[in-house]
Amino acid sequence: MLTAFFATAAAGRIGLAATNVALLWFVLHRTGSFGAAGALGAGLAISEALVGPQTARAVDRFGQPRVLPLLAVAHAGAVLVLLGATGPGSSRSALVVLGGLLGATLPQLGAFSAARWSHRFPPGPELSRAFGWEATANSAAYLLGPALGVALGSSGHSTSAVLLAATLVVGATLLLGFQRRSAPPGRRCGPRGRVGLPRGVGLPIAVNVAIGVHFGAVPVAVAAAARGTGSATSLVVASSAGGLLAGLALSALPWRAPARRRLRVSATAFGLSALLLIGPWPVPALAVVLFVVGTAVPPVLVATSVLARERAPAGALTSTFSWLASCSAAGSAVAVAGAGGLVDAVGPLGAFALAGAGAVGVSVLERIVR
């Protein structure tokens, strides 16, 4: 199941996973405020949510080899503007704009890789195993990326953290664009190339909004809980190690149960496990809790991806998976801003409560959205 495009996208996703954490430390060092970091993160996520599907529409129409190199160059330029324009006097509104510029050019490498798998395999056991590998890569990325970002950022090298993340993202995007044989062919997305939500994927999209809330709040909560203790890296590793093990298990199993049934079971487990986040845990116990919650994430991601593939309109594979990523980013936008404010107001427990609410929301939405 290991292919050149999968390996390329997996490497780039390490950079994507490091981006939010690197930016958090970068803005925190430049401004001294979690709220300011949340403003930039919200601008990034909102812009990614709005612009990402339109970029994917262009990819579906013209093909990845034509669009991805242009996207890589634009993202590199946005990072340089961000580094040069952020300083102690930066206003919240300016940070939102800078984050928006970065988010508009952020490549959705997971969507591009998922579209290539979906072009290669029809819905079935092979595609489920492929998405299991995708979940493993995602968990590995969120193990390595944030660990790199935290290690560099907490030691006073936040600018290097941002540059390292950007280098991985830009390099992977360029290389993926050069891999033409595995790319789905370009074609028009329906009559007149409409830009709205793909029909039939309301449930996967709703679930991804709630997942985004969880993913957006956790890094802020972890950074706040670990501030001054030197335990940030160990907490990040604990959070992602469980997901990595679960993803490996999923990639080895011959899944044949219907995707909707798998989503219900995994969403319930995710919601129940995340309730553990709402508690005043000491750091060692918090690491165990984060590990347990992390194991519940990949089953939800795999089931959601398979369901989205089953319901994706013809000729809109990339757009469908991009909507999933963008709606997750929208949930993350709310969570990053909200978690930053909660940390400033009540401390890390407020941000962990928001992360738990996002996970519970996955289970609730699975039951009320078709």
N, C-alpha and C positions, 0 to 999 in steps of 0.2 A: 504493500500500500504506500510505501514511501516513494515519492516522485520528486522531480526537480522543482516543480512549481510549489509543492507542499513544503519542501525544505526552505525554499526562498521566502515564502509567505510566513513560515514559522519564525525565521530569523527576524523578519521585519516586525512581527508581532511582539517580539521582545522590546523593540524600540517603542512601539505603540503603548505597551504596558508600562514602560518607564516614563512616558511623556507626562502623564498627570502628576505622578509623584515628583518628578524632576521640576516641573513647573511650580508645584506647591512649595518646595524648598527654595526655589529661585525667587519667587515673589515674597516669601516669608523673610528671606535674608535681605531683600531690597527694601521692603516696606515694614516688616515687623508685625504684620497682621494676618491672622487666618482669614478674616473677612475679605481682605484684599485678594488673597490667593483664591478664595471662593468666587470672587467676582470675575477674575480671569478665567477660572475653570468653567464657570457658567457660560461666559461668552463663547468659549471654545466649543462646549457641548451643544449649545443652542445652534450655533452656526453649522456644526457638523450635522446636526439633525435636519436642518433646512436644506443645506447645499448637497450633502452626501447623496440623497436619492437622485438629484438632478445630474450629478456627476456619473452615477451608475446608469442613468438613462442614456447618457452620451456613450458610456462603455457598451451598453447593449446595442446601441445603434451603429457605432463605428468600430467596436472591438477593443479589447484591452491593449493590444500592441500599439494602437494609435494614441490612446488617451493617457495611459500610465506614465510615459516619459514626460509629457507636459505637466502632469500632476506632480511628479517628483520635483521638477524644477521650481514650480510655484511654491511647494511646501518649503523647500530650502530657502527661498527668498523670504517667506513669511517668518521663519525662525530667526533669520538675521535681523529683520525689522523688530521683532519682539525683543531680542537681546539688546539692541541699541536704544530702544525707546522706553524701557522699563527702568524706573528709578525711584528714590525715596519720595519724590514729589508727585508721583503718578496718581491721578484720581481714580476712583472706582470706575467711572464711566470710560476713562481711557483704557483701563485694564480690560473692560468688557469688549471694547473695540479691538484691542490687540489679540485677545483670545479668540474673537470672532474671525479675524484674519487667518489665524492659525488653523482654526477648526474648518474653515471653508476649503482649505487645501489638504486636509488630513486624509491620506489614502485609507480606505476601508479594506485592508488586506484580507481580513477574514471573509468578507463578502466575495472578493475576487477569487479566493481559493475555493470557497464553497460552490461558486458558479462553475468552476472547472470540474470539480468532482461530480456535480449534477449533470454536466454535459457528458461526462464519461460513463456514469452509471444511472440506470433507471431506479426509481424507488424500490427498495428491497434490502436484503441482508448486506450486500456489498456496500451500498450507499450508507447504511447505518454504521458499518465498521469504519468507513471513511470519515463520517462525522464523529465517530469515537476518537479517531486520530486527531481530528480538528479540535475536539474538546481537550485532548491531551496536550496538544500544542498550545492551546489557550491557557491551560493551567500552568504549563511549563513557563510560558511567557510571563504570567503573573507571579511566578516564583522568582524568575531571574530578573525581569525588568524592574519591578519595584525594589528588589534587593539592591540592584546596582544604583538606582536613583536615590534610595535612602542612604546607602553607604557613602556615595559622593556628596549628596546634599547635606547630610548631617555632619560631615567632616569639613564643611566650608567650601566645597567645590561644586556648588549648584550649577554654575554656568557650564562646567564640563559635563555635568549630568544631562543638561538640556542638549548640548552638542552631540553627545554620544547617542542619545535617543534619536535625534534627527538624522544622524549618519546611518543608523540601522534602518530607519524608515525609508529614507530617500534611496539608499542603496538597494534595498529589497524591491522597492517599487520600480526602479529602473530595470533590474534584472528580470522581474516578473513580466514587464512589458516586452522584453526581448525574447521571451519564451512563447513563440507563436503557435507551436503545434498543439499544445493542450488548451489553448484559449477557445471559448465558444465563438462561433462566427458572429460578426456584427449583423444586425437586422433592425428594422423599425419595430418599435414597441407599440403595436396596435395602430388603429387609424389615427392619423395626424400626430402620432407620437405623444399621446397624452401623458401628463406628468403626475397624475393623482396616485392614490394608494392602489396597489394591485388588488383585484377582487378576490375574495375568498380567504384572505390571510389575516383577518381581524384578530383571531385568537393568538397566533404567533406574535403579532405586533403588540397586542396588549400585554402579553407575558413579558416581552422584552422591555417594555417601559418599566415594569416593576423590577425586573432584574437589574436594569440600569440604576434604579434608586438604590438598590443594595450595593452594587459595585461602586457607585459614586460616594456613598457615605462611609464605607469601610476604610479606604485609605486615609481619609481625614480623621476618622476616629482613632485608627492605629497610630497615626503620627502624633495626635494629641495625647493619647494614653502613654506613649513611649517617650515623650519629650522630657529630656533631662534624666532619663534612666539608662540610655544606651541600649535599649532592647528593641528598637524599631525593626531592625533587620530580622531578628528571630521571630517576631510576630508576623511579619510579611511572609517569611518562609513557612511558618505554621499554617497560615491562611491558604497558601497555594499548594502545599505538599499533599493535603487531602484530596484536592481536585486533581492533582497529577496522578495519584494512585487510582482514583475512580475512573479517570479518563482512560488509563491503560487497561483497566478491567473491561470497560465498555468496548474498546477497540478489539478485544479478543473474543467477545461473546457473539454468537450467531443470533442476533435479535430477530424475532419473527412476530412478536406481539404488535398489534396496531399502534401507530404512533400516538393516537389520542389517549389510549389506555395507559401507555407508558408515561405520557405527560401528566395524567392525573395522579398516578402513584408517585412520580418523582417530585411533582409540585407540592404534594402533601408532605412528603419527607423533608423537603427544603424548608417549608414554612414552619414545621414543628421544630426542626433543629435550630433555626435562626432565633427562636424564642430564648435560647440560651444566651444570646448576646446581651439581653436586657438584665444585667446584673453587675454589681460592683466587684468584679473579679480581680484578684491580684494578677500580676503579669504572668507567672507560670501557668495558672489556671486559665487565663485568657488565651494563651497559646493553644491549649488543648481544645477550648471551645472553638477557636478559629479553624483548627484542623478538622473538627467534626463537621462544622458548617460547610467547609470547603469540599468535603466528599459528596455533599448533596447537590452541588452546582452542575457538574458535567451531565448527569442524567437528564436534567431539565434542558440543558442546551442541545443535547443530541436529539431528544424527542421533539423539541421545538423546530429544529432544523429539518428533520425528516418530514414533519407535518407541513412546513412551509414549502418544501420541495414538492410534496404531493399536490399542494394547492396552487403552486405558482403558475401564472398564465404563460402560454407558449411565447417564447421569444423574450421573456423578461426575467431570466434567472438572476442576473446580477442586480437588477432593480429590486427584486423581491428580497434578496439577502441584504441589500443595502438598506432597505426600509427597516429590516430587523435591527441592523446595527445603528441606524439613525434614531430609531425610537428608543433603543437602549441608551443612546447618547442623550436624548431628551430627558429621560428619567434621571440620568446621571447629572444633567445640568441642574435640575431642581435639587437633587441630593447634595451636590457639592456646595452650592450656595447655602442651602439649609443647614448642612452639617457644619460648615464654617461658622455660621451665626450661632448654632447651638453650642459649639465648643466655646466660643467667646462668652456666651451667656451662662451656660450651666455645666460646661466641662465635657469630657469625652463620652460620658454615659448618654448624653443626649444624641450624639452622633451614632452611637451603637444602637440606640433605640430606633433611629430612623432606618438604619441598615436592616434591623429585624423586621420593621414594618414593610419594607420593600419585599422581603422574602415571603412574608405572610400574604402580601398582595398577589404574589404569583399564584398561590393556591386559591385565593378567592376569585381572581379573574378567570382562572381555568374553569371554574364552575359556572360563571355567569355569562361568559362570552363564547359564542359559537365560532 
